[in-house]
Amino acid sequence: MPTETEQSNLAAVESFFEALQNGVEPAALAEFYSDDVVQEEFPNAFLPQGARRGLTELQEAAARGNAAMAQQSFEILNAVARGDTVVVESNWTGTLAVDLSEQTPAGSQMRARFAQIFEFADGKIIAQRNYDCFYPF
């Protein structure tokens, strides 16, 4: 049976995904992230070198994502909380608002499978690691 902290952290991740789906304003990400958060996105089709971001960079990336995506959704397939860590496996679907390339015009759908690890302190995300697998589109 999950502890109260584990349940709270799971609920925070669910709220985080819901906010992303609803096009959260970048400044509002501070509701979820600590000021000194470190997010790592490991190499994938869109970021071959991966990325390491703090809160400001996460907010900038959210603004770019909001401009590029007409909509996006997350389907949590599995989530496990242990102590201050939550591990999530999810499917992501996004519809482009802009042309990505000639072969991928606005309106195209993108799909990915994510594994994400969130670490919490005082109810906020202090570390996030994303392992992304984008499907061909």
A tleap script that builds the chain and sets N, CA, C and O, in Angstrom:
source leaprc.protein.ff14SB
mol = sequence {
  NMET PRO THR GLU THR GLU GLN SER ASN LEU
  ALA ALA VAL GLU SER PHE PHE GLU ALA LEU
  GLN ASN GLY VAL GLU PRO ALA ALA LEU ALA
  GLU PHE TYR SER ASP ASP VAL VAL GLN GLU
  GLU PHE PRO ASN ALA PHE LEU PRO GLN GLY
  ALA ARG ARG GLY LEU THR GLU LEU GLN GLU
  ALA ALA ALA ARG GLY ASN ALA ALA MET ALA
  GLN GLN SER PHE GLU ILE LEU ASN ALA VAL
  ALA ARG GLY ASP THR VAL VAL VAL GLU SER
  ASN TRP THR GLY THR LEU ALA VAL ASP LEU
  SER GLU GLN THR PRO ALA GLY SER GLN MET
  ARG ALA ARG PHE ALA GLN ILE PHE GLU PHE
  ALA ASP GLY LYS ILE ILE ALA GLN ARG ASN
  TYR ASP CYS PHE TYR PRO CPHE
}
set mol.1.N position { 0.839 -1.181 0.000 }
set mol.1.CA position { 0.000 0.000 0.000 }
set mol.1.C position { 0.890 1.252 0.000 }
set mol.1.O position { 1.737 1.411 0.879 }
set mol.2.N position { 0.694 2.149 -0.996 }
set mol.2.CA position { 1.529 3.362 -1.053 }
set mol.2.C position { 1.330 4.243 0.182 }
set mol.2.O position { 0.235 4.335 0.736 }
set mol.3.N position { 2.416 4.881 0.589 }
set mol.3.CA position { 2.334 5.822 1.699 }
set mol.3.C position { 1.624 7.091 1.223 }
set mol.3.O position { 1.380 7.272 0.030 }
set mol.4.N position { 1.303 7.951 2.163 }
set mol.4.CA position { 0.657 9.224 1.818 }
set mol.4.C position { 1.554 10.057 0.894 }
set mol.4.O position { 1.066 10.676 -0.051 }
set mol.5.N position { 2.850 10.071 1.163 }
set mol.5.CA position { 3.795 10.809 0.309 }
set mol.5.C position { 3.824 10.221 -1.098 }
set mol.5.O position { 3.807 10.956 -2.085 }
set mol.6.N position { 3.869 8.901 -1.184 }
set mol.6.CA position { 3.886 8.258 -2.502 }
set mol.6.C position { 2.601 8.560 -3.275 }
set mol.6.O position { 2.646 8.833 -4.474 }
set mol.7.N position { 1.466 8.512 -2.597 }
set mol.7.CA position { 0.193 8.839 -3.249 }
set mol.7.C position { 0.185 10.293 -3.720 }
set mol.7.O position { -0.294 10.594 -4.814 }
set mol.8.N position { 0.711 11.183 -2.898 }
set mol.8.CA position { 0.769 12.596 -3.243 }
set mol.8.C position { 1.676 12.828 -4.461 }
set mol.8.O position { 1.350 13.615 -5.350 }
set mol.9.N position { 2.803 12.137 -4.484 }
set mol.9.CA position { 3.730 12.281 -5.616 }
set mol.9.C position { 3.119 11.732 -6.904 }
set mol.9.O position { 3.272 12.333 -7.967 }
set mol.10.N position { 2.431 10.597 -6.815 }
set mol.10.CA position { 1.734 10.058 -7.995 }
set mol.10.C position { 0.679 11.041 -8.499 }
set mol.10.O position { 0.557 11.261 -9.704 }
set mol.11.N position { -0.072 11.624 -7.589 }
set mol.11.CA position { -1.095 12.599 -7.971 }
set mol.11.C position { -0.449 13.831 -8.618 }
set mol.11.O position { -1.006 14.406 -9.552 }
set mol.12.N position { 0.709 14.227 -8.126 }
set mol.12.CA position { 1.412 15.378 -8.703 }
set mol.12.C position { 1.844 15.089 -10.141 }
set mol.12.O position { 1.749 15.965 -11.001 }
set mol.13.N position { 2.315 13.881 -10.408 }
set mol.13.CA position { 2.700 13.509 -11.775 }
set mol.13.C position { 1.469 13.510 -12.677 }
set mol.13.O position { 1.530 14.000 -13.805 }
set mol.14.N position { 0.361 12.970 -12.196 }
set mol.14.CA position { -0.872 12.977 -12.999 }
set mol.14.C position { -1.314 14.402 -13.295 }
set mol.14.O position { -1.726 14.694 -14.418 }
set mol.15.N position { -1.240 15.291 -12.318 }
set mol.15.CA position { -1.595 16.704 -12.521 }
set mol.15.C position { -0.634 17.375 -13.494 }
set mol.15.O position { -1.040 18.202 -14.310 }
set mol.16.N position { 0.636 17.016 -13.402 }
set mol.16.CA position { 1.655 17.546 -14.312 }
set mol.16.C position { 1.322 17.178 -15.752 }
set mol.16.O position { 1.338 18.039 -16.632 }
set mol.17.N position { 1.021 15.900 -16.000 }
set mol.17.CA position { 0.658 15.470 -17.357 }
set mol.17.C position { -0.607 16.177 -17.839 }
set mol.17.O position { -0.690 16.585 -18.997 }
set mol.18.N position { -1.577 16.318 -16.961 }
set mol.18.CA position { -2.820 17.010 -17.330 }
set mol.18.C position { -2.539 18.463 -17.717 }
set mol.18.O position { -3.103 18.975 -18.685 }
set mol.19.N position { -1.666 19.121 -16.957 }
set mol.19.CA position { -1.305 20.504 -17.278 }
set mol.19.C position { -0.614 20.589 -18.644 }
set mol.19.O position { -0.895 21.499 -19.424 }
set mol.20.N position { 0.284 19.646 -18.933 }
set mol.20.CA position { 0.948 19.633 -20.238 }
set mol.20.C position { -0.064 19.442 -21.359 }
set mol.20.O position { 0.010 20.114 -22.388 }
set mol.21.N position { -1.006 18.532 -21.162 }
set mol.21.CA position { -2.046 18.289 -22.167 }
set mol.21.C position { -2.875 19.540 -22.430 }
set mol.21.O position { -3.334 19.763 -23.550 }
set mol.22.N position { -3.064 20.349 -21.399 }
set mol.22.CA position { -3.883 21.545 -21.522 }
set mol.22.C position { -3.089 22.776 -21.946 }
set mol.22.O position { -3.605 23.893 -21.912 }
set mol.23.N position { -1.820 22.572 -22.349 }
set mol.23.CA position { -1.006 23.691 -22.827 }
set mol.23.C position { -0.603 24.644 -21.715 }
set mol.23.O position { -0.719 25.860 -21.864 }
set mol.24.N position { -0.134 24.103 -20.613 }
set mol.24.CA position { 0.256 24.901 -19.451 }
set mol.24.C position { 1.127 26.088 -19.874 }
set mol.24.O position { 2.018 25.961 -20.714 }
set mol.25.N position { 0.846 27.232 -19.276 }
set mol.25.CA position { 1.699 28.400 -19.489 }
set mol.25.C position { 3.070 28.092 -18.884 }
set mol.25.O position { 3.149 27.553 -17.780 }
set mol.26.N position { 4.142 28.427 -19.591 }
set mol.26.CA position { 5.477 28.074 -19.091 }
set mol.26.C position { 5.743 28.522 -17.658 }
set mol.26.O position { 6.342 27.772 -16.888 }
set mol.27.N position { 5.314 29.721 -17.281 }
set mol.27.CA position { 5.567 30.202 -15.917 }
set mol.27.C position { 4.892 29.312 -14.876 }
set mol.27.O position { 5.380 29.193 -13.752 }
set mol.28.N position { 3.774 28.686 -15.243 }
set mol.28.CA position { 3.034 27.844 -14.307 }
set mol.28.C position { 3.757 26.533 -14.008 }
set mol.28.O position { 3.367 25.812 -13.090 }
set mol.29.N position { 4.798 26.216 -14.765 }
set mol.29.CA position { 5.567 24.999 -14.463 }
set mol.29.C position { 6.214 25.071 -13.080 }
set mol.29.O position { 6.534 24.041 -12.487 }
set mol.30.N position { 6.406 26.279 -12.572 }
set mol.30.CA position { 6.985 26.436 -11.233 }
set mol.30.C position { 6.091 25.817 -10.161 }
set mol.30.O position { 6.548 25.560 -9.048 }
set mol.31.N position { 4.827 25.579 -10.485 }
set mol.31.CA position { 3.924 24.899 -9.553 }
set mol.31.C position { 4.372 23.449 -9.330 }
set mol.31.O position { 4.143 22.876 -8.265 }
set mol.32.N position { 5.012 22.867 -10.348 }
set mol.32.CA position { 5.406 21.458 -10.293 }
set mol.32.C position { 6.885 21.261 -9.967 }
set mol.32.O position { 7.259 20.302 -9.292 }
set mol.33.N position { 7.719 22.176 -10.453 }
set mol.33.CA position { 9.167 22.022 -10.335 }
set mol.33.C position { 9.758 22.895 -9.232 }
set mol.33.O position { 9.291 24.007 -8.990 }
set mol.34.N position { 10.790 22.376 -8.567 }
set mol.34.CA position { 11.542 23.197 -7.625 }
set mol.34.C position { 12.390 24.193 -8.423 }
set mol.34.O position { 12.633 24.001 -9.614 }
set mol.35.N position { 12.827 25.240 -7.761 }
set mol.35.CA position { 13.637 26.260 -8.444 }
set mol.35.C position { 14.949 25.695 -8.969 }
set mol.35.O position { 15.488 26.198 -9.954 }
set mol.36.N position { 15.465 24.660 -8.325 }
set mol.36.CA position { 16.758 24.098 -8.717 }
set mol.36.C position { 16.628 22.726 -9.401 }
set mol.36.O position { 17.548 21.910 -9.343 }
set mol.37.N position { 15.494 22.484 -10.042 }
set mol.37.CA position { 15.254 21.217 -10.731 }
set mol.37.C position { 16.327 20.964 -11.796 }
set mol.37.O position { 16.864 21.897 -12.394 }
set mol.38.N position { 16.620 19.700 -12.013 }
set mol.38.CA position { 17.477 19.281 -13.123 }
set mol.38.C position { 16.699 18.228 -13.901 }
set mol.38.O position { 16.338 17.179 -13.367 }
set mol.39.N position { 16.449 18.526 -15.172 }
set mol.39.CA position { 15.758 17.577 -16.050 }
set mol.39.C position { 16.754 17.115 -17.109 }
set mol.39.O position { 17.416 17.925 -17.758 }
set mol.40.N position { 16.845 15.798 -17.268 }
set mol.40.CA position { 17.700 15.221 -18.294 }
set mol.40.C position { 16.825 14.489 -19.296 }
set mol.40.O position { 15.988 13.665 -18.926 }
set mol.41.N position { 17.030 14.801 -20.569 }
set mol.41.CA position { 16.361 14.074 -21.647 }
set mol.41.C position { 17.455 13.340 -22.395 }
set mol.41.O position { 18.341 13.957 -22.985 }
set mol.42.N position { 17.387 12.044 -22.367 }
set mol.42.CA position { 18.438 11.259 -22.978 }
set mol.42.C position { 18.285 11.258 -24.495 }
set mol.42.O position { 17.186 11.494 -24.999 }
set mol.43.N position { 19.362 10.999 -25.232 }
set mol.43.CA position { 19.323 11.115 -26.699 }
set mol.43.C position { 18.137 10.382 -27.324 }
set mol.43.O position { 17.783 9.269 -26.935 }
set mol.44.N position { 17.540 11.053 -28.309 }
set mol.44.CA position { 16.401 10.492 -29.030 }
set mol.44.C position { 16.379 11.077 -30.443 }
set mol.44.O position { 17.289 11.813 -30.825 }
set mol.45.N position { 15.348 10.753 -31.214 }
set mol.45.CA position { 15.266 11.176 -32.613 }
set mol.45.C position { 15.282 12.693 -32.767 }
set mol.45.O position { 15.783 13.202 -33.770 }
set mol.46.N position { 14.744 13.423 -31.798 }
set mol.46.CA position { 14.683 14.878 -31.911 }
set mol.46.C position { 15.843 15.583 -31.229 }
set mol.46.O position { 16.202 16.702 -31.596 }
set mol.47.N position { 16.413 14.942 -30.260 }
set mol.47.CA position { 17.563 15.505 -29.552 }
set mol.47.C position { 18.675 14.457 -29.515 }
set mol.47.O position { 18.877 13.795 -28.498 }
set mol.48.N position { 19.401 14.309 -30.643 }
set mol.48.CA position { 20.424 13.256 -30.708 }
set mol.48.C position { 21.503 13.379 -29.630 }
set mol.48.O position { 22.127 12.385 -29.260 }
set mol.49.N position { 21.722 14.585 -29.132 }
set mol.49.CA position { 22.711 14.788 -28.073 }
set mol.49.C position { 22.073 14.785 -26.683 }
set mol.49.O position { 22.767 14.873 -25.670 }
set mol.50.N position { 20.735 14.680 -26.650 }
set mol.50.CA position { 20.030 14.766 -25.378 }
set mol.50.C position { 19.999 16.211 -24.897 }
set mol.50.O position { 20.370 17.121 -25.637 }
set mol.51.N position { 19.565 16.422 -23.680 }
set mol.51.CA position { 19.496 17.771 -23.116 }
set mol.51.C position { 19.523 17.687 -21.598 }
set mol.51.O position { 19.120 16.690 -20.999 }
set mol.52.N position { 20.005 18.753 -21.005 }
set mol.52.CA position { 20.002 18.914 -19.547 }
set mol.52.C position { 19.452 20.316 -19.297 }
set mol.52.O position { 20.004 21.302 -19.786 }
set mol.53.N position { 18.364 20.399 -18.534 }
set mol.53.CA position { 17.667 21.671 -18.370 }
set mol.53.C position { 17.394 21.982 -16.899 }
set mol.53.O position { 17.168 21.091 -16.081 }
set mol.54.N position { 17.422 23.265 -16.601 }
set mol.54.CA position { 16.941 23.783 -15.332 }
set mol.54.C position { 15.541 24.346 -15.556 }
set mol.54.O position { 14.960 24.164 -16.626 }
set mol.55.N position { 15.005 25.026 -14.556 }
set mol.55.CA position { 13.637 25.528 -14.644 }
set mol.55.C position { 13.449 26.497 -15.807 }
set mol.55.O position { 12.464 26.394 -16.538 }
set mol.56.N position { 14.369 27.429 -15.988 }
set mol.56.CA position { 14.241 28.406 -17.082 }
set mol.56.C position { 14.223 27.706 -18.431 }
set mol.56.O position { 13.410 28.044 -19.291 }
set mol.57.N position { 15.105 26.738 -18.628 }
set mol.57.CA position { 15.152 26.017 -19.899 }
set mol.57.C position { 13.904 25.156 -20.095 }
set mol.57.O position { 13.435 25.000 -21.223 }
set mol.58.N position { 13.363 24.599 -19.017 }
set mol.58.CA position { 12.119 23.835 -19.117 }
set mol.58.C position { 10.963 24.745 -19.534 }
set mol.58.O position { 10.116 24.355 -20.337 }
set mol.59.N position { 10.937 25.947 -18.989 }
set mol.59.CA position { 9.890 26.902 -19.360 }
set mol.59.C position { 10.035 27.323 -20.825 }
set mol.59.O position { 9.037 27.462 -21.531 }
set mol.60.N position { 11.260 27.525 -21.277 }
set mol.60.CA position { 11.494 27.872 -22.686 }
set mol.60.C position { 11.082 26.723 -23.600 }
set mol.60.O position { 10.478 26.948 -24.649 }
set mol.61.N position { 11.405 25.495 -23.206 }
set mol.61.CA position { 11.018 24.326 -24.005 }
set mol.61.C position { 9.499 24.181 -24.043 }
set mol.61.O position { 8.942 23.808 -25.075 }
set mol.62.N position { 8.822 24.470 -22.932 }
set mol.62.CA position { 7.358 24.401 -22.903 }
set mol.62.C position { 6.755 25.425 -23.851 }
set mol.62.O position { 5.772 25.131 -24.531 }
set mol.63.N position { 7.324 26.615 -23.908 }
set mol.63.CA position { 6.823 27.646 -24.823 }
set mol.63.C position { 6.990 27.194 -26.273 }
set mol.63.O position { 6.089 27.377 -27.091 }
set mol.64.N position { 8.138 26.606 -26.586 }
set mol.64.CA position { 8.351 26.086 -27.953 }
set mol.64.C position { 7.369 24.955 -28.251 }
set mol.64.O position { 6.806 24.885 -29.344 }
set mol.65.N position { 7.168 24.078 -27.281 }
set mol.65.CA position { 6.232 22.967 -27.466 }
set mol.65.C position { 4.803 23.449 -27.658 }
set mol.65.O position { 4.078 22.927 -28.505 }
set mol.66.N position { 4.394 24.446 -26.873 }
set mol.66.CA position { 3.043 24.995 -27.028 }
set mol.66.C position { 2.846 25.591 -28.417 }
set mol.66.O position { 1.764 25.480 -28.992 }
set mol.67.N position { 3.887 26.226 -28.960 }
set mol.67.CA position { 3.785 26.837 -30.285 }
set mol.67.C position { 3.771 25.768 -31.383 }
set mol.67.O position { 3.137 25.958 -32.421 }
set mol.68.N position { 4.458 24.661 -31.163 }
set mol.68.CA position { 4.598 23.633 -32.201 }
set mol.68.C position { 3.457 22.621 -32.209 }
set mol.68.O position { 3.190 21.997 -33.236 }
set mol.69.N position { 2.783 22.454 -31.074 }
set mol.69.CA position { 1.775 21.395 -30.964 }
set mol.69.C position { 0.366 21.981 -30.898 }
set mol.69.O position { 0.095 22.883 -30.106 }
set mol.70.N position { -0.525 21.458 -31.737 }
set mol.70.CA position { -1.939 21.850 -31.674 }
set mol.70.C position { -2.591 21.192 -30.467 }
set mol.70.O position { -3.458 21.779 -29.819 }
set mol.71.N position { -2.170 19.981 -30.174 }
set mol.71.CA position { -2.649 19.272 -28.989 }
set mol.71.C position { -1.700 18.136 -28.684 }
set mol.71.O position { -0.934 17.694 -29.540 }
set mol.72.N position { -1.765 17.671 -27.449 }
set mol.72.CA position { -0.985 16.504 -27.051 }
set mol.72.C position { -1.711 15.798 -25.921 }
set mol.72.O position { -2.470 16.406 -25.166 }
set mol.73.N position { -1.460 14.500 -25.824 }
set mol.73.CA position { -2.082 13.725 -24.753 }
set mol.73.C position { -1.100 12.685 -24.237 }
set mol.73.O position { -0.217 12.213 -24.953 }
set mol.74.N position { -1.286 12.351 -22.982 }
set mol.74.CA position { -0.475 11.341 -22.320 }
set mol.74.C position { -1.393 10.258 -21.794 }
set mol.74.O position { -2.426 10.540 -21.187 }
set mol.75.N position { -1.009 9.026 -22.030 }
set mol.75.CA position { -1.713 7.885 -21.465 }
set mol.75.C position { -0.732 7.169 -20.545 }
set mol.75.O position { 0.237 6.570 -21.012 }
set mol.76.N position { -0.977 7.229 -19.257 }
set mol.76.CA position { -0.095 6.554 -18.308 }
set mol.76.C position { -0.411 5.063 -18.355 }
set mol.76.O position { -1.532 4.644 -18.069 }
set mol.77.N position { 0.585 4.277 -18.717 }
set mol.77.CA position { 0.435 2.829 -18.804 }
set mol.77.C position { 0.778 2.145 -17.490 }
set mol.77.O position { 0.188 1.126 -17.129 }
set mol.78.N position { 1.736 2.720 -16.785 }
set mol.78.CA position { 2.180 2.140 -15.527 }
set mol.78.C position { 2.846 3.245 -14.725 }
set mol.78.O position { 3.558 4.079 -15.285 }
set mol.79.N position { 2.624 3.257 -13.449 }
set mol.79.CA position { 3.268 4.219 -12.558 }
set mol.79.C position { 3.557 3.533 -11.234 }
set mol.79.O position { 2.707 2.839 -10.676 }
set mol.80.N position { 4.766 3.738 -10.747 }
set mol.80.CA position { 5.189 3.138 -9.488 }
set mol.80.C position { 5.837 4.224 -8.643 }
set mol.80.O position { 6.704 4.962 -9.111 }
set mol.81.N position { 5.408 4.307 -7.408 }
set mol.81.CA position { 6.009 5.266 -6.480 }
set mol.81.C position { 6.693 4.504 -5.366 }
set mol.81.O position { 6.161 3.534 -4.826 }
set mol.82.N position { 7.876 4.964 -5.040 }
set mol.82.CA position { 8.613 4.386 -3.916 }
set mol.82.C position { 9.367 5.527 -3.246 }
set mol.82.O position { 10.271 6.121 -3.833 }
set mol.83.N position { 8.990 5.816 -2.041 }
set mol.83.CA position { 9.604 6.944 -1.349 }
set mol.83.C position { 9.331 8.233 -2.111 }
set mol.83.O position { 8.180 8.557 -2.405 }
set mol.84.N position { 10.380 8.958 -2.426 }
set mol.84.CA position { 10.254 10.233 -3.138 }
set mol.84.C position { 10.444 10.099 -4.643 }
set mol.84.O position { 10.660 11.098 -5.328 }
set mol.85.N position { 10.368 8.880 -5.165 }
set mol.85.CA position { 10.574 8.637 -6.589 }
set mol.85.C position { 9.317 8.051 -7.219 }
set mol.85.O position { 8.677 7.161 -6.660 }
set mol.86.N position { 8.978 8.575 -8.402 }
set mol.86.CA position { 7.873 8.047 -9.195 }
set mol.86.C position { 8.433 7.684 -10.564 }
set mol.86.O position { 9.109 8.492 -11.200 }
set mol.87.N position { 8.151 6.473 -11.011 }
set mol.87.CA position { 8.553 6.007 -12.338 }
set mol.87.C position { 7.282 5.799 -13.150 }
set mol.87.O position { 6.350 5.123 -12.713 }
set mol.88.N position { 7.261 6.393 -14.342 }
set mol.88.CA position { 6.069 6.353 -15.188 }
set mol.88.C position { 6.440 5.840 -16.568 }
set mol.88.O position { 7.460 6.223 -17.140 }
set mol.89.N position { 5.591 4.966 -17.090 }
set mol.89.CA position { 5.666 4.553 -18.487 }
set mol.89.C position { 4.397 5.104 -19.132 }
set mol.89.O position { 3.294 4.872 -18.639 }
set mol.90.N position { 4.557 5.834 -20.236 }
set mol.90.CA position { 3.384 6.446 -20.856 }
set mol.90.C position { 3.497 6.468 -22.374 }
set mol.90.O position { 4.588 6.404 -22.940 }
set mol.91.N position { 2.347 6.559 -23.007 }
set mol.91.CA position { 2.253 6.829 -24.441 }
set mol.91.C position { 1.928 8.298 -24.603 }
set mol.91.O position { 1.100 8.845 -23.874 }
set mol.92.N position { 2.576 8.930 -25.552 }
set mol.92.CA position { 2.331 10.338 -25.867 }
set mol.92.C position { 1.897 10.421 -27.318 }
set mol.92.O position { 2.463 9.761 -28.189 }
set mol.93.N position { 0.890 11.237 -27.565 }
set mol.93.CA position { 0.447 11.524 -28.924 }
set mol.93.C position { 0.349 13.034 -29.053 }
set mol.93.O position { -0.230 13.703 -28.197 }
set mol.94.N position { 0.914 13.562 -30.118 }
set mol.94.CA position { 0.850 14.993 -30.357 }
set mol.94.C position { 0.464 15.286 -31.796 }
set mol.94.O position { 0.847 14.558 -32.712 }
set mol.95.N position { -0.294 16.352 -31.990 }
set mol.95.CA position { -0.673 16.808 -33.321 }
set mol.95.C position { 0.045 18.125 -33.576 }
set mol.95.O position { -0.074 19.072 -32.798 }
set mol.96.N position { 0.788 18.174 -34.673 }
set mol.96.CA position { 1.579 19.362 -34.989 }
set mol.96.C position { 0.708 20.548 -35.362 }
set mol.96.O position { -0.275 20.406 -36.090 }
set mol.97.N position { 1.073 21.708 -34.862 }
set mol.97.CA position { 0.420 22.967 -35.234 }
set mol.97.C position { 1.179 23.643 -36.372 }
set mol.97.O position { 0.653 24.545 -37.024 }
set mol.98.N position { 2.401 23.211 -36.606 }
set mol.98.CA position { 3.274 23.804 -37.620 }
set mol.98.C position { 3.881 22.695 -38.472 }
set mol.98.O position { 3.889 21.530 -38.075 }
set mol.99.N position { 4.380 23.057 -39.622 }
set mol.99.CA position { 5.075 22.094 -40.467 }
set mol.99.C position { 6.419 21.756 -39.829 }
set mol.99.O position { 7.209 22.650 -39.523 }
set mol.100.N position { 6.674 20.482 -39.632 }
set mol.100.CA position { 7.970 20.043 -39.117 }
set mol.100.C position { 8.929 19.881 -40.288 }
set mol.100.O position { 10.114 20.204 -40.191 }
set mol.101.N position { 8.399 19.380 -41.386 }
set mol.101.CA position { 9.152 19.235 -42.626 }
set mol.101.C position { 8.135 19.108 -43.750 }
set mol.101.O position { 6.928 19.094 -43.508 }
set mol.102.N position { 8.623 19.016 -44.966 }
set mol.102.CA position { 7.716 18.838 -46.106 }
set mol.102.C position { 6.937 17.532 -45.982 }
set mol.102.O position { 5.770 17.455 -46.366 }
set mol.103.N position { 7.593 16.508 -45.441 }
set mol.103.CA position { 6.945 15.208 -45.259 }
set mol.103.C position { 6.084 15.153 -43.993 }
set mol.103.O position { 5.292 14.228 -43.815 }
set mol.104.N position { 6.242 16.140 -43.124 }
set mol.104.CA position { 5.518 16.150 -41.856 }
set mol.104.C position { 4.859 17.522 -41.675 }
set mol.104.O position { 5.357 18.363 -40.926 }
set mol.105.N position { 3.741 17.736 -42.363 }
set mol.105.CA position { 3.076 19.045 -42.287 }
set mol.105.C position { 2.253 19.208 -41.005 }
set mol.105.O position { 2.017 18.251 -40.267 }
set mol.106.N position { 1.831 20.438 -40.770 }
set mol.106.CA position { 0.912 20.711 -39.664 }
set mol.106.C position { -0.271 19.761 -39.776 }
set mol.106.O position { -0.739 19.463 -40.875 }
set mol.107.N position { -0.743 19.296 -38.644 }
set mol.107.CA position { -1.843 18.338 -38.611 }
set mol.107.C position { -1.373 16.899 -38.509 }
set mol.107.O position { -2.165 16.009 -38.198 }
set mol.108.N position { -0.082 16.657 -38.768 }
set mol.108.CA position { 0.469 15.303 -38.637 }
set mol.108.C position { 0.501 14.907 -37.169 }
set mol.108.O position { 0.676 15.744 -36.283 }
set mol.109.N position { 0.328 13.610 -36.935 }
set mol.109.CA position { 0.410 13.097 -35.571 }
set mol.109.C position { 1.768 12.489 -35.317 }
set mol.109.O position { 2.338 11.807 -36.168 }
set mol.110.N position { 2.273 12.750 -34.126 }
set mol.110.CA position { 3.517 12.155 -33.660 }
set mol.110.C position { 3.161 11.271 -32.468 }
set mol.110.O position { 2.210 11.541 -31.734 }
set mol.111.N position { 3.953 10.202 -32.292 }
set mol.111.CA position { 3.727 9.305 -31.164 }
set mol.111.C position { 5.060 8.930 -30.542 }
set mol.111.O position { 6.085 8.848 -31.219 }
set mol.112.N position { 5.021 8.705 -29.243 }
set mol.112.CA position { 6.229 8.272 -28.534 }
set mol.112.C position { 5.823 7.452 -27.320 }
set mol.112.O position { 4.711 7.565 -26.803 }
set mol.113.N position { 6.752 6.636 -26.890 }
set mol.113.CA position { 6.633 5.906 -25.620 }
set mol.113.C position { 7.703 6.513 -24.725 }
set mol.113.O position { 8.864 6.624 -25.118 }
set mol.114.N position { 7.305 6.905 -23.519 }
set mol.114.CA position { 8.220 7.510 -22.557 }
set mol.114.C position { 8.361 6.634 -21.332 }
set mol.114.O position { 7.408 5.992 -20.890 }
set mol.115.N position { 9.551 6.617 -20.798 }
set mol.115.CA position { 9.782 6.186 -19.426 }
set mol.115.C position { 10.366 7.409 -18.744 }
set mol.115.O position { 11.357 7.972 -19.210 }
set mol.116.N position { 9.760 7.817 -17.653 }
set mol.116.CA position { 10.199 9.015 -16.953 }
set mol.116.C position { 10.353 8.701 -15.475 }
set mol.116.O position { 9.552 7.985 -14.874 }
set mol.117.N position { 11.403 9.260 -14.921 }
set mol.117.CA position { 11.674 9.095 -13.504 }
set mol.117.C position { 11.642 10.478 -12.874 }
set mol.117.O position { 12.389 11.372 -13.271 }
set mol.118.N position { 10.775 10.641 -11.897 }
set mol.118.CA position { 10.609 11.902 -11.183 }
set mol.118.C position { 11.077 11.717 -9.745 }
set mol.118.O position { 10.713 10.743 -9.086 }
set mol.119.N position { 11.883 12.654 -9.266 }
set mol.119.CA position { 12.283 12.657 -7.864 }
set mol.119.C position { 11.688 13.908 -7.222 }
set mol.119.O position { 11.751 14.998 -7.790 }
set mol.120.N position { 11.112 13.738 -6.033 }
set mol.120.CA position { 10.404 14.816 -5.345 }
set mol.120.C position { 11.083 15.195 -4.037 }
set mol.120.O position { 11.730 14.379 -3.381 }
set mol.121.N position { 10.910 16.464 -3.685 }
set mol.121.CA position { 11.238 16.967 -2.345 }
set mol.121.C position { 10.216 18.056 -2.030 }
set mol.121.O position { 9.976 18.944 -2.848 }
set mol.122.N position { 9.632 17.986 -0.872 }
set mol.122.CA position { 8.642 18.981 -0.446 }
set mol.122.C position { 7.526 19.172 -1.466 }
set mol.122.O position { 7.053 20.288 -1.678 }
set mol.123.N position { 7.104 18.059 -2.106 }
set mol.123.CA position { 5.978 18.100 -3.031 }
set mol.123.C position { 6.280 18.616 -4.426 }
set mol.123.O position { 5.373 18.728 -5.251 }
set mol.124.N position { 7.550 18.934 -4.708 }
set mol.124.CA position { 7.919 19.438 -6.036 }
set mol.124.C position { 8.961 18.532 -6.681 }
set mol.124.O position { 9.723 17.847 -5.999 }
set mol.125.N position { 8.973 18.547 -8.005 }
set mol.125.CA position { 9.939 17.741 -8.754 }
set mol.125.C position { 11.305 18.411 -8.654 }
set mol.125.O position { 11.460 19.580 -9.007 }
set mol.126.N position { 12.293 17.661 -8.171 }
set mol.126.CA position { 13.659 18.179 -8.080 }
set mol.126.C position { 14.561 17.576 -9.156 }
set mol.126.O position { 15.616 18.127 -9.468 }
set mol.127.N position { 14.143 16.447 -9.718 }
set mol.127.CA position { 14.901 15.805 -10.788 }
set mol.127.C position { 13.930 15.033 -11.668 }
set mol.127.O position { 12.964 14.441 -11.187 }
set mol.128.N position { 14.205 15.054 -12.959 }
set mol.128.CA position { 13.379 14.315 -13.922 }
set mol.128.C position { 14.307 13.775 -15.003 }
set mol.128.O position { 15.138 14.498 -15.553 }
set mol.129.N position { 14.146 12.487 -15.295 }
set mol.129.CA position { 14.917 11.863 -16.376 }
set mol.129.C position { 13.934 11.265 -17.373 }
set mol.129.O position { 13.059 10.483 -17.003 }
set mol.130.N position { 14.086 11.637 -18.631 }
set mol.130.CA position { 13.194 11.167 -19.698 }
set mol.130.C position { 13.954 10.244 -20.642 }
set mol.130.O position { 15.039 10.568 -21.123 }
set mol.131.N position { 13.359 9.099 -20.888 }
set mol.131.CA position { 13.847 8.147 -21.880 }
set mol.131.C position { 12.740 8.068 -22.926 }
set mol.131.O position { 11.685 7.486 -22.676 }
set mol.132.N position { 12.979 8.653 -24.094 }
set mol.132.CA position { 11.943 8.811 -25.115 }
set mol.132.C position { 12.202 7.902 -26.304 }
set mol.132.O position { 13.342 7.745 -26.742 }
set mol.133.N position { 11.156 7.315 -26.813 }
set mol.133.CA position { 11.233 6.494 -28.021 }
set mol.133.C position { 10.137 6.976 -28.967 }
set mol.133.O position { 8.967 6.636 -28.792 }
set mol.134.N position { 10.522 7.777 -29.978 }
set mol.134.CA position { 9.542 8.303 -30.930 }
set mol.134.C position { 9.298 7.283 -32.020 }
set mol.134.O position { 10.228 6.687 -32.563 }
set mol.135.N position { 8.002 7.090 -32.335 }
set mol.135.CA position { 7.629 6.180 -33.401 }
set mol.135.C position { 7.746 6.902 -34.739 }
set mol.135.O position { 7.613 8.125 -34.790 }
set mol.136.N position { 7.990 6.176 -35.808 }
set mol.136.CA position { 7.973 6.806 -37.127 }
set mol.136.C position { 6.592 7.408 -37.393 }
set mol.136.O position { 5.571 6.869 -36.965 }
set mol.137.N position { 6.583 8.513 -38.092 }
set mol.137.CA position { 5.304 9.149 -38.431 }
set mol.137.C position { 5.342 9.614 -39.855 }
set mol.137.O position { 4.364 10.178 -40.347 }
savepdb mol mol.pdb
quit
